[in-house]
Each structure stands twice: as C-alpha cells, then as structure tokens.
Amino acid sequence: MIAKHIDVPKFCASLGISRPTLERWLRDPDVKMPRPIRIGRKRYWPEHEINAFLEKNRMAA
C-alpha cells in the first residue's frame, strides 16, 4: 500500500491554520505535532499521521 502524503498548504488548509501557526506548533513540544518528511526542500506529512493527530486532539477537546 502506498501512503499518501500531504504538503504544507493542504495541511494548513485541512486544519484551518496559517503557516506561521503551523511553524509555531512544530516548535512547541506540548502540541505533539507529527514530524514532516522532507523531500528536497518541501515538507510532507503521511496522511495517516495527520488523521491520528486530528483524532487525538478531537478526543482531548
């Protein structure tokens, strides 16, 4: 099975956040954001990690 990867603009849009907010969350250890995969100069997140992050944070809210 090939994992689908999400780039920064789609990731921000799916969360409804801006790029500066994403950068701040990545630096904040309390947020526990999944780490991106770098391909060249671009960053991508495996879709299953994004879904797990969203589910975990929905449960906590």
Secondary structure as UniProt FT lines:
FT   STRAND          5..7
FT   HELIX           8..15
FT   HELIX           19..27
FT   TURN            29..31
FT   STRAND          37..39
FT   TURN            40..41
FT   STRAND          42..46
FT   HELIX           47..60
//
